[in-house]
Amino acid sequence: MPSKFLSCILVACAVSLSYAAEGCDGSFTEQYHDCVRIVDSLRPDKAGQARVFAVDGSEFTAGQARWLQGQLHKVAQACARGDQPQAAQLLAEVQELLKSHHRAS
């Protein structure tokens, strides 16, 4: 039962985060959604898990996956407040980590 409850909360958060950046301009929102697509594909089961893989083949630790999720949440909150400069700074940090782990095809 607790895992079902947690799953419902995670789904609700993911849905709300996917729309939360709408307070920022269109090109920024598009960049945000590109990051959300990758970060949402990371599914760490436990914080100490050695490796998790994104939909694009990128490899992260579970801790990095949780950090990315937290940063995207902060981006969404900044957009909701209308603070696009703060949101842009946070998103740039996320994009930097995603880029550093991206696998060349």
Backbone as CSV, one residue per row, in Angstrom:
resi,resn,N_x,N_y,N_z,CA_x,CA_y,CA_z,C_x,C_y,C_z
1,MET,0.810,-1.201,0.000,0.000,0.000,0.000,0.852,1.264,0.000
2,PRO,1.905,1.378,0.856,2.709,2.591,0.843,3.364,2.847,-0.510
3,SER,3.810,1.790,-1.207,4.463,2.006,-2.497,3.459,2.497,-3.533
4,LYS,2.213,2.061,-3.443,1.175,2.527,-4.360,0.891,4.010,-4.103
5,PHE,0.843,4.392,-2.847,0.625,5.788,-2.476,1.764,6.658,-2.980
6,LEU,2.999,6.192,-2.781,4.172,6.935,-3.235,4.171,7.075,-4.749
7,SER,3.797,6.030,-5.453,3.719,6.085,-6.914,2.724,7.138,-7.374
8,CYS,1.586,7.214,-6.712,0.581,8.214,-7.056,1.108,9.630,-6.831
9,ILE,1.815,9.821,-5.754,2.394,11.138,-5.464,3.429,11.500,-6.529
10,LEU,4.295,10.550,-6.898,5.309,10.821,-7.907,4.688,11.174,-9.249
11,VAL,3.632,10.484,-9.629,2.948,10.782,-10.889,2.334,12.179,-10.829
12,ALA,1.705,12.505,-9.721,1.097,13.831,-9.574,2.152,14.930,-9.641
13,CYS,3.286,14.706,-9.021,4.373,15.690,-9.067,4.915,15.840,-10.479
14,ALA,5.094,14.739,-11.179,5.613,14.789,-12.546,4.661,15.558,-13.458
15,VAL,3.368,15.323,-13.309,2.386,16.028,-14.130,2.401,17.511,-13.811
16,SER,2.441,17.855,-12.520,2.436,19.268,-12.159,3.719,19.950,-12.587
17,LEU,4.862,19.247,-12.515,6.123,19.831,-12.952,6.151,20.061,-14.454
18,SER,5.511,19.183,-15.207,5.557,19.332,-16.648,4.812,20.587,-17.112
19,TYR,3.880,21.080,-16.315,3.165,22.292,-16.667,3.642,23.513,-15.891
20,ALA,4.469,23.325,-14.907,4.845,24.421,-14.019,5.715,25.465,-14.679
21,ALA,6.469,25.115,-15.701,7.367,26.077,-16.342,6.628,26.984,-17.312
22,GLU,5.327,26.854,-17.392,4.561,27.646,-18.339,4.608,29.140,-18.013
23,GLY,5.045,29.537,-16.831,5.156,30.948,-16.484,6.347,31.626,-17.129
24,CYS,7.234,30.850,-17.746,8.402,31.394,-18.436,8.112,31.428,-19.937
25,ASP,9.000,32.102,-20.706,8.732,32.251,-22.139,8.805,30.926,-22.892
26,GLY,8.325,30.930,-24.108,8.160,29.718,-24.901,9.436,28.940,-25.165
27,SER,10.511,29.618,-25.559,11.754,28.892,-25.856,12.346,28.290,-24.592
28,PHE,12.218,28.991,-23.482,12.700,28.466,-22.210,11.902,27.236,-21.817
29,THR,10.583,27.323,-21.973,9.702,26.208,-21.618,10.037,24.979,-22.457
30,GLU,10.378,25.186,-23.711,10.756,24.066,-24.578,12.043,23.395,-24.071
31,GLN,13.030,24.206,-23.682,14.271,23.658,-23.121,13.986,22.889,-21.837
32,TYR,13.113,23.445,-21.016,12.736,22.808,-19.756,12.106,21.445,-20.022
33,HIS,11.179,21.396,-20.970,10.494,20.134,-21.270,11.450,19.089,-21.845
34,ASP,12.461,19.524,-22.611,13.472,18.585,-23.112,14.222,17.940,-21.942
35,CYS,14.560,18.742,-20.942,15.254,18.220,-19.754,14.333,17.312,-18.943
36,VAL,13.073,17.705,-18.800,12.114,16.905,-18.040,11.971,15.517,-18.670
37,ARG,11.929,15.458,-19.997,11.783,14.178,-20.694,12.919,13.232,-20.315
38,ILE,14.134,13.733,-20.273,15.289,12.895,-19.936,15.289,12.547,-18.454
39,VAL,15.111,13.548,-17.604,15.172,13.327,-16.156,14.035,12.422,-15.687
40,ASP,12.847,12.570,-16.267,11.726,11.710,-15.884,11.962,10.250,-16.244
41,SER,12.864,10.002,-17.197,13.145,8.612,-17.578,14.108,7.936,-16.607
42,LEU,14.722,8.704,-15.720,15.625,8.141,-14.707,14.782,7.591,-13.566
43,ARG,14.938,6.322,-13.274,14.119,5.667,-12.250,14.987,4.988,-11.196
44,PRO,15.593,5.778,-10.311,16.383,5.138,-9.251,15.476,4.463,-8.226
45,ASP,15.793,3.209,-7.923,15.009,2.475,-6.930,15.425,2.828,-5.508
46,LYS,16.732,3.063,-5.336,17.259,3.397,-4.009,18.349,4.449,-4.173
47,ALA,18.549,5.224,-3.140,19.527,6.310,-3.202,20.943,5.809,-3.461
48,GLY,21.278,4.630,-3.002,22.628,4.099,-3.173,22.821,3.303,-4.448
49,GLN,21.805,3.267,-5.293,21.906,2.502,-6.529,23.067,3.021,-7.370
50,ALA,23.849,2.098,-7.897,25.067,2.479,-8.614,24.776,3.215,-9.914
51,ARG,23.882,2.730,-10.728,23.651,3.318,-12.041,22.167,3.342,-12.393
52,VAL,21.759,4.436,-13.014,20.447,4.527,-13.627,20.651,5.091,-15.028
53,PHE,19.796,4.690,-15.950,19.956,5.075,-17.341,18.756,5.886,-17.804
54,ALA,19.051,6.913,-18.601,18.002,7.756,-19.171,17.581,7.209,-20.520
55,VAL,16.500,7.729,-21.022,15.950,7.302,-22.295,16.944,7.505,-23.443
56,ASP,17.851,8.458,-23.313,18.829,8.714,-24.374,20.125,7.917,-24.194
57,GLY,20.157,7.018,-23.208,21.332,6.189,-22.966,22.317,6.774,-21.971
58,SER,22.058,7.978,-21.488,22.936,8.606,-20.500,22.910,7.803,-19.206
59,GLU,24.032,7.790,-18.513,24.175,7.019,-17.283,24.443,7.964,-16.114
60,PHE,23.707,7.771,-15.031,23.825,8.614,-13.841,23.802,7.740,-12.599
61,THR,24.259,8.315,-11.489,24.063,7.652,-10.209,22.661,8.021,-9.719
62,ALA,22.162,7.269,-8.769,20.841,7.577,-8.215,20.846,8.950,-7.548
63,GLY,21.939,9.302,-6.904,22.043,10.617,-6.271,21.966,11.744,-7.292
64,GLN,22.625,11.570,-8.431,22.550,12.578,-9.477,21.130,12.680,-10.026
65,ALA,20.467,11.541,-10.167,19.088,11.543,-10.663,18.189,12.324,-9.707
66,ARG,18.343,12.093,-8.414,17.532,12.817,-7.421,17.844,14.311,-7.445
67,TRP,19.130,14.662,-7.617,19.525,16.069,-7.680,18.875,16.729,-8.899
68,LEU,18.925,16.053,-10.038,18.313,16.591,-11.257,16.817,16.823,-11.060
69,GLN,16.148,15.863,-10.441,14.715,16.004,-10.185,14.441,17.206,-9.278
70,GLY,15.258,17.363,-8.257,15.098,18.497,-7.339,15.342,19.830,-8.024
71,GLN,16.356,19.888,-8.872,16.653,21.132,-9.580,15.516,21.504,-10.534
72,LEU,14.956,20.516,-11.227,13.840,20.813,-12.124,12.622,21.298,-11.344
73,HIS,12.453,20.769,-10.143,11.368,21.256,-9.282,11.604,22.733,-8.937
74,LYS,12.843,23.095,-8.634,13.176,24.498,-8.333,12.966,25.385,-9.559
75,VAL,13.282,24.870,-10.752,13.053,25.625,-11.991,11.558,25.917,-12.138
76,ALA,10.747,24.894,-11.935,9.301,25.063,-12.049,8.778,26.093,-11.045
77,GLN,9.305,26.047,-9.831,8.875,27.014,-8.812,9.282,28.430,-9.198
78,ALA,10.494,28.591,-9.734,10.957,29.920,-10.146,10.083,30.462,-11.276
79,CYS,9.720,29.620,-12.230,8.829,30.061,-13.307,7.464,30.441,-12.764
80,ALA,6.965,29.659,-11.843,5.663,29.958,-11.245,5.676,31.311,-10.546
81,ARG,6.826,31.686,-9.981,6.981,32.995,-9.330,7.251,34.102,-10.338
82,GLY,7.515,33.732,-11.588,7.854,34.729,-12.601,9.318,35.118,-12.578
83,ASP,10.160,34.321,-11.937,11.589,34.600,-11.808,12.373,33.807,-12.859
84,GLN,12.253,34.215,-14.122,12.909,33.478,-15.193,14.439,33.522,-15.097
85,PRO,15.070,34.614,-14.666,16.535,34.580,-14.534,17.019,33.478,-13.575
86,GLN,16.360,33.310,-12.443,16.717,32.246,-11.499,16.456,30.881,-12.123
87,ALA,15.316,30.752,-12.801,14.971,29.495,-13.459,16.011,29.148,-14.522
88,ALA,16.462,30.141,-15.269,17.454,29.917,-16.326,18.789,29.463,-15.743
89,GLN,19.180,30.044,-14.620,20.432,29.644,-13.969,20.355,28.186,-13.513
90,LEU,19.255,27.819,-12.889,19.074,26.450,-12.417,19.018,25.465,-13.585
91,LEU,18.300,25.832,-14.643,18.179,24.953,-15.795,19.532,24.769,-16.481
92,ALA,20.351,25.805,-16.507,21.685,25.700,-17.103,22.536,24.670,-16.355
93,GLU,22.406,24.619,-15.039,23.137,23.624,-14.244,22.667,22.213,-14.586
94,VAL,21.362,22.047,-14.751,20.798,20.749,-15.131,21.309,20.352,-16.510
95,GLN,21.234,21.283,-17.457,21.671,20.999,-18.823,23.154,20.641,-18.870
96,GLU,23.956,21.296,-18.044,25.391,21.007,-17.998,25.651,19.567,-17.556
97,LEU,24.957,19.127,-16.511,25.137,17.754,-16.049,24.617,16.753,-17.086
98,LEU,23.466,17.046,-17.680,22.925,16.151,-18.705,23.891,16.040,-19.886
99,LYS,24.439,17.168,-20.294,25.369,17.176,-21.434,26.644,16.407,-21.106
100,SER,27.130,16.524,-19.883,28.379,15.845,-19.503,28.218,14.327,-19.451
101,HIS,26.983,13.861,-19.343,26.734,12.410,-19.276,26.137,11.861,-20.563
102,HIS,25.893,12.728,-21.529,25.240,12.287,-22.771,26.153,11.346,-23.555
103,ARG,25.578,10.269,-24.013,26.323,9.302,-24.814,26.244,9.686,-26.272
104,ALA,27.383,9.759,-26.917,27.401,10.060,-28.363,26.872,8.844,-29.111
105,SER,25.970,9.082,-30.028,25.366,7.975,-30.792,26.233,7.532,-31.934
